[in-house]
């Protein structure tokens, strides 16, 4: 996983709950703890408290709202995810919030050149910022990378019934976030056609 994809992973912690509603993987600090633990490597994480405190929990959720607002802008003229379409953060506030989060921790550029890969600049945290700030700033930097990188043009809100996920198209014909969403959408279309067929019958 590239660091930029962390931004997408943060956005999709709001997801379809399987029963027509929306589930939030980051509803409480415990959920955030699990989510962060699974991403210790790309987050470049210094060992911090096992359970995030309320301030970190709030900061990550506020950052997610900013990312989702900018994702909604990015997929236009397509519709945004319906999970928060009715309560999106204004774009200017989203930009301000994202930039403020990225500025929490100063960074130093470092050139990385892995065998067989292109040279790339990575920005590493400088100094000794508190672990919570490092996490929020790393997530914000991932969002900056994502929003200025090649994945942005491929970002979509999944149009399957009830799905609220954003996803990056991996190939040109991909319409849905996952094959299961594609199946559900096809079934829904099939029922729709049958219903239309019935109402059209004498
Ligand atoms: Zn989907």
Boltz pocket constraint, residues with backbone or C-beta under 6 A from the ligand:
constraints:
  - pocket:
      binder: B
      contacts: [[A, 158], [A, 159], [A, 160], [A, 163], [A, 164], [A, 165], [A, 176], [A, 177], [A, 178], [A, 181]]
      max_distance: 6.0
